[in-house]
Amino acid sequence: MAKRHLPVGIDDMAAYVPSLYLDIRDLAEARSIQYEKLASGLGLLKMAFPDVHEDAATMAAEAISELMEKNGLRPEQIGRVYLGTESALDGAKPTATYAVEMVQQRLGGSFRHCDVVDMTFACIAATDALQNCLDWVAGDRERVAIVVASDFAKYESDSTGEYTQGAGAVAVLVKWYPRLLVIPRQFGVAMDSVHDFYKPRRKEFTETPIFDGPFSNQCYQDRMTEALAHFREVAGAIEDALSDRWERMAFHLPYSFHAKRIYLEVYAKEMMAKGVWDVAPDAKIVSQSPEYKAFVERKLEKAQRASSLIGNLYTGSVFMALMSTLDADAREGNKLTGKRIGLIAYGSGSKSKVFEGIVQKGWAEVANKFQLMESLENRKAIDYSTYEQLHHHLRQHSVFPQEGRFALQSIGIEGTVLGARYYGRFHLNGRAVVKRPAEKLEAVS
């Protein structure tokens, strides 16, 4: 008898991506890298980049606000706002507190009795937050939680990570009887303490990580393989080829084409187990085989689309892959109700989690309102010179202030407000307006 699952999961999603982007062709030219290597080899087309006034808090606030507005929710109805980020703005005060403060400015009401938390584990923290909130919501049918992932994936100029940069936030509404996905509380987990990518305390603060690209890829491969095996155990799917079990698959994507590269070995073993192949061909032969190309086209390609136009979202990457998939399938009128979507998350340091969502009857109506591709089409291109100014914090004023958008207005520079951040909303004069304390502040936007 099939195991019954509590009808708890993802009811809706909303994303915020900065309105600025750099065409990867411009970066390739500036760095003397072949454009085709980045575009055709890695799937990189555009890089979302935050404006002067944007950070992890403003992006999270935009995503949360959109999610709540389109679902007619008030702050008093939300019991939890759990933020996954590795772009935290303070070592003690949660970035999520800044985000909900901004949401209150726009929506009114109060989050006074809402549990607000930041969670950190590189790119997997928002998945940890989701698992935690699923358990909490399952305890009471009236409970509603929001999980939000918000990050700026920034690397040193001219590093091997620079061209994978991206930024944005994804907010997820967790409820009973969800319209998108019921998520069984069966998570495959694999963890090991390694130094593939990390942000240690250094003498001078820096936003960028220390990383070893090839080693990090291997850690992702190892943890994913271990988590997949663990998922088979907890889900009672020991004999299953997971690529058959799942109609679609959404991976954490450091770059758009990463999933189809990292899954090659697992796919080859599945084909051998099914007796389709006698021996496992080498990776290049597998990637060019008709079987694998068909698998990628059906199971993975839709998740790649948004990533190609945004770049890496760190904690939000796997959720953007899911949004991209559902958005594309809804547009194409595909039948997914009752089907399973596999989600493969990874965070350096390192940990992988594997879980699945069962698509619900009302999914297409919800996904059609994402307006994901429309929002990505309505962004403003910046030239390489502006990118350099933004990357090195050399620009004083915002490139593209927009009416009503959240903005970092000022930062305290002395006394008991040293480092405190104050946020407002842009008005027609291109400045953010916020109630200012009496102490001296440094204007930002």
C-alpha positions in Angstrom: 0.0 0.0 0.0 1.3 3.4 -0.9 2.3 5.6 2.0 -0.1 8.5 2.6 1.5 11.9 3.1 0.2 14.9 5.0 -1.1 17.5 2.5 1.6 20.1 3.4 3.9 21.8 1.0 4.4 24.7 -1.4 1.3 26.7 -2.1 2.8 29.6 -4.1 6.2 31.2 -5.0 7.4 34.6 -5.9 10.8 35.8 -7.1 12.6 39.1 -7.2 15.6 39.6 -9.5 17.5 42.9 -9.7 16.5 45.1 -12.6 20.1 45.4 -13.8 22.0 42.8 -15.8 25.3 42.5 -17.6 25.3 40.6 -20.9 27.8 37.7 -20.6 29.1 38.7 -24.0 30.4 41.9 -22.6 32.2 40.2 -19.7 33.7 37.6 -22.0 35.1 40.3 -24.2 36.5 42.2 -21.2 38.1 39.1 -19.8 39.3 37.7 -23.1 37.2 34.5 -22.7 35.5 32.9 -25.7 31.8 33.8 -25.5 30.8 30.4 -26.8 32.6 28.7 -23.9 30.4 30.6 -21.5 27.1 30.6 -23.5 27.2 27.2 -25.2 29.4 25.4 -22.7 28.0 26.6 -19.4 24.6 28.1 -20.4 25.4 31.6 -19.3 23.7 34.5 -21.1 23.0 37.3 -18.6 24.2 38.1 -15.1 21.7 39.7 -12.7 23.6 42.4 -10.6 22.3 44.4 -7.6 22.0 48.2 -7.9 23.6 50.5 -5.3 20.6 50.4 -3.1 20.0 46.7 -3.2 21.2 43.9 -0.8 19.9 40.6 0.6 17.3 42.4 2.8 15.8 44.5 0.0 15.6 41.5 -2.4 14.0 39.3 0.3 11.5 42.0 1.1 10.5 42.4 -2.5 9.9 38.6 -2.9 8.0 38.3 0.4 5.8 41.4 -0.4 4.9 40.0 -3.9 4.1 36.6 -2.4 1.9 38.1 0.3 0.1 40.6 -1.9 -0.9 38.2 -4.6 -2.3 35.8 -1.9 -4.0 38.5 0.1 -2.0 37.8 3.2 -1.5 40.1 6.2 1.6 40.0 8.4 -0.5 38.8 11.3 -1.4 35.6 9.4 2.3 34.6 9.0 3.7 32.5 11.8 7.2 32.1 10.5 9.5 33.9 8.1 12.7 31.8 7.8 15.4 33.2 5.6 18.2 31.1 4.0 21.2 33.3 3.0 25.0 33.4 2.9 24.8 37.2 2.2 23.8 38.1 5.8 24.2 41.8 6.7 25.1 41.4 10.3 26.8 38.8 12.6 23.9 38.8 15.1 20.8 40.7 13.9 19.0 38.5 11.3 18.8 39.9 7.8 15.2 38.6 7.9 14.3 41.3 10.5 15.3 44.0 8.1 13.2 42.3 5.4 10.0 42.0 7.4 10.4 45.6 8.6 10.3 46.7 5.0 7.3 44.5 4.2 5.4 46.2 7.0 6.1 49.6 5.4 4.4 48.4 2.2 1.6 46.2 3.6 0.9 47.7 7.0 0.1 45.4 9.9 2.7 43.8 12.2 4.9 40.8 12.3 5.1 41.2 16.1 4.2 37.5 16.8 6.0 36.0 13.8 9.1 33.9 14.4 11.8 35.4 12.2 15.1 33.6 11.7 18.2 33.5 9.4 19.7 30.1 8.5 23.2 29.6 7.1 24.7 26.7 5.3 26.1 28.0 2.1 23.7 27.3 -0.8 21.5 24.8 1.0 20.3 27.0 3.9 16.9 27.8 2.4 16.3 24.1 1.8 17.0 23.6 5.5 14.6 26.4 6.3 11.9 24.7 4.1 12.3 21.3 5.8 12.1 23.0 9.2 8.9 24.9 8.2 7.2 21.9 6.7 7.5 20.1 10.0 6.2 23.2 11.9 3.2 23.8 9.6 2.3 20.1 9.7 1.7 20.5 13.5 -1.4 22.7 13.0 -3.6 23.2 9.9 -3.9 26.9 10.6 -0.2 27.6 10.5 1.3 29.5 7.5 5.0 30.0 6.9 7.2 31.8 4.4 10.6 30.5 3.4 12.7 33.0 1.6 16.1 32.6 -0.1 18.1 35.8 -0.8 21.7 36.1 -2.0 24.2 38.0 -4.0 26.6 35.5 -5.5 29.7 37.7 -5.8 33.3 36.7 -6.7 36.6 38.5 -7.2 37.1 40.2 -10.5 38.8 38.0 -13.1 38.3 34.8 -11.0 36.9 31.6 -12.3 33.7 32.3 -10.4 33.1 35.8 -11.8 31.1 34.8 -14.8 28.7 32.7 -12.7 27.7 35.6 -10.5 24.0 36.4 -10.0 21.6 37.8 -7.5 18.0 37.6 -6.4 15.4 36.2 -3.9 12.7 33.5 -4.0 9.9 33.4 -1.4 7.9 30.2 -0.8 4.5 30.0 0.9 4.2 26.8 3.0 0.6 25.7 3.9 -1.7 22.8 4.3 -3.5 21.8 1.1 -1.0 23.5 -1.1 -1.9 24.3 -4.8 1.6 23.6 -6.2 3.4 20.8 -4.4 2.8 18.4 -1.5 6.2 17.6 -0.1 6.5 14.3 1.7 8.8 14.7 4.7 11.3 12.2 3.3 14.6 13.9 2.8 17.8 12.1 1.8 20.8 13.8 3.5 24.5 13.6 3.1 27.1 15.8 5.0 30.8 16.1 5.4 33.0 18.9 6.8 35.2 20.1 3.9 36.6 23.4 2.7 35.4 23.5 -1.0 33.9 27.0 -0.6 33.7 29.2 2.4 33.9 32.7 3.8 36.2 32.8 6.8 36.7 35.8 9.1 39.6 37.8 7.7 41.4 40.9 8.9 39.5 43.0 6.4 35.9 42.2 5.5 35.2 40.9 2.0 32.0 39.8 0.3 33.8 37.2 -1.8 34.5 33.5 -0.9 37.6 31.3 -0.9 36.8 28.4 -3.2 38.3 25.5 -5.1 36.1 25.0 -8.2 37.1 21.4 -9.2 37.1 20.3 -5.5 33.7 21.9 -5.0 32.3 20.1 -8.0 33.6 16.8 -6.7 32.1 17.5 -3.3 28.7 18.3 -4.9 29.0 15.0 -6.9 29.8 13.0 -3.8 27.2 14.5 -1.4 24.5 14.3 -4.1 25.3 10.6 -4.8 25.2 9.9 -1.1 22.0 11.9 -0.6 20.3 10.1 -3.5 21.1 6.8 -2.0 19.7 7.9 1.4 16.6 9.2 -0.3 16.0 5.8 -1.9 16.1 4.3 1.6 13.8 6.8 3.4 11.3 6.9 0.5 11.3 3.1 0.0 12.6 3.5 -3.5 15.6 1.2 -3.4 15.0 -0.4 -6.7 13.8 2.8 -8.5 15.7 4.7 -11.2 15.1 8.1 -9.8 15.3 9.6 -13.3 12.2 7.5 -14.1 10.4 8.2 -10.8 10.6 12.0 -11.3 8.9 13.7 -14.2 11.1 16.8 -13.7 14.2 17.5 -11.7 15.3 20.7 -10.2 18.9 21.0 -9.0 21.0 23.7 -7.3 22.6 25.3 -10.3 25.9 27.2 -9.8 25.6 27.7 -13.5 22.8 26.8 -15.9 24.2 23.6 -17.4 25.6 22.2 -14.1 22.9 19.6 -13.5 23.3 17.9 -16.8 27.0 17.6 -16.2 26.9 16.4 -12.6 24.1 13.8 -13.1 26.0 11.9 -15.9 27.5 9.3 -13.7 24.3 8.6 -11.8 22.4 8.3 -15.0 24.9 5.9 -16.5 24.6 3.6 -13.4 20.8 3.7 -13.7 21.0 2.6 -17.3 23.3 -0.2 -16.4 21.0 -1.3 -13.6 18.1 -1.4 -16.0 20.1 -3.5 -18.5 20.0 -0.8 -21.2 23.8 -0.5 -21.2 26.2 -3.4 -20.4 29.0 -1.1 -19.3 29.2 2.6 -18.4 30.6 4.6 -21.3 32.9 7.6 -20.5 31.2 10.9 -19.6 31.5 12.4 -23.1 29.9 9.4 -24.7 27.1 9.4 -22.1 26.5 13.2 -22.6 26.2 12.7 -26.4 24.0 9.6 -26.3 20.4 9.8 -27.6 19.1 8.5 -24.3 20.8 11.2 -22.2 19.9 14.0 -24.6 16.3 13.0 -24.4 16.5 12.8 -20.6 18.0 16.3 -20.4 15.4 17.7 -22.7 12.5 16.3 -20.8 13.6 16.4 -17.2 16.2 19.2 -16.8 16.1 21.8 -19.6 13.2 23.9 -18.3 15.0 24.4 -15.0 18.0 25.8 -16.8 16.1 28.6 -18.6 15.9 31.2 -15.7 19.4 30.3 -14.5 20.8 31.2 -18.0 19.3 34.7 -17.6 20.2 35.3 -14.0 23.3 33.5 -12.8 23.9 31.8 -9.5 21.4 32.5 -6.7 23.2 30.5 -4.0 20.4 29.6 -1.6 17.7 30.4 -4.1 19.1 28.5 -7.0 17.2 25.2 -6.5 13.9 27.1 -5.9 14.4 29.3 -9.0 15.0 26.0 -10.9 11.7 24.8 -9.6 9.9 28.1 -10.6 11.5 28.0 -14.0 10.3 24.4 -14.6 6.7 25.1 -13.4 6.5 28.4 -15.3 7.6 26.7 -18.6 5.3 23.7 -18.2 2.3 25.9 -17.4 3.0 28.0 -20.5 3.3 24.9 -22.7 0.1 23.3 -21.3 1.9 20.2 -20.0 0.1 17.7 -17.8 1.9 17.4 -14.5 -0.9 16.8 -11.9 0.0 13.8 -9.8 3.6 13.7 -11.1 6.7 13.9 -8.9 9.4 16.5 -9.2 12.8 15.6 -7.7 14.7 18.4 -6.0 18.5 18.1 -5.4 20.0 20.8 -3.2 23.6 21.3 -2.3 25.6 23.6 -0.1 29.3 23.8 0.2 30.9 22.9 3.4 29.3 20.4 2.5 25.8 19.0 2.5 23.2 17.7 0.0 19.5 17.1 0.5 17.3 15.2 -1.9 13.5 15.4 -1.7 10.4 15.4 -3.9 7.2 17.3 -4.5 3.9 15.8 -5.8 2.3 18.2 -8.2 -1.2 19.2 -7.2 -4.4 19.8 -9.2 -4.3 23.6 -9.2 -0.6 24.0 -10.0 -0.9 25.5 -13.5 -3.2 28.3 -12.5 -0.7 29.3 -9.8 2.4 28.9 -12.0 0.8 31.0 -14.8 0.8 34.0 -12.4 4.6 33.8 -11.7 5.2 36.1 -14.7 8.8 35.0 -14.4 10.0 35.4 -17.9 8.1 38.7 -18.3 10.0 40.2 -15.3 13.4 39.0 -16.7 12.6 40.6 -20.1 11.9 43.9 -18.5 15.3 44.5 -17.0 17.9 47.2 -17.9 21.2 46.2 -19.5 24.4 47.9 -18.1 27.7 48.2 -19.8 31.0 46.8 -18.6 32.1 50.1 -17.1 29.0 50.4 -14.9 29.4 46.8 -13.9 32.9 47.5 -12.7 31.7 50.5 -10.7 29.0 48.5 -9.0 31.3 45.5 -8.4 33.9 47.7 -6.7 31.4 50.0 -4.9 32.7 53.0 -6.8 29.2 54.3 -7.7 27.4 56.7 -5.2 23.9 56.7 -6.7 21.6 54.0 -8.0 21.6 53.2 -11.7 17.9 52.5 -12.0 15.8 53.8 -9.1 12.2 52.7 -9.5 9.1 54.1 -7.8 8.1 52.1 -4.7 11.0 49.7 -4.7 12.7 49.0 -1.4 16.1 50.7 -0.9 18.9 50.9 1.6 18.8 54.5 2.5 21.6 55.0 5.1 24.0 53.2 7.4 24.9 54.4 10.9 28.5 55.5 11.2 29.1 56.2 14.9 27.9 55.5 18.4 25.1 53.1 19.1 23.9 53.1 15.5 27.3 52.2 14.1 26.6 49.8 11.2 22.8 49.9 11.6 20.9 49.8 8.3 17.9 52.0 7.5 15.6 51.2 4.6 12.9 53.0 2.8 11.1 53.1 -0.6 12.0 55.1 -3.7 9.8 58.0 -4.7 9.8 60.1 -7.9 12.8 62.1 -6.9 15.0 59.0 -7.0 15.7 59.0 -3.3 14.6 56.5 -0.7 12.5 58.0 2.1 12.7 56.6 5.6 12.3 57.8 9.2 15.8 58.8 10.2 17.1 58.7 13.8 18.8 61.7 15.3 22.3 60.1 15.1 24.6 60.7 12.2 24.1 58.4 9.2 25.8 57.9 5.9 23.5 58.2 2.9 23.6 55.2 0.5 21.0 55.5 -2.2 
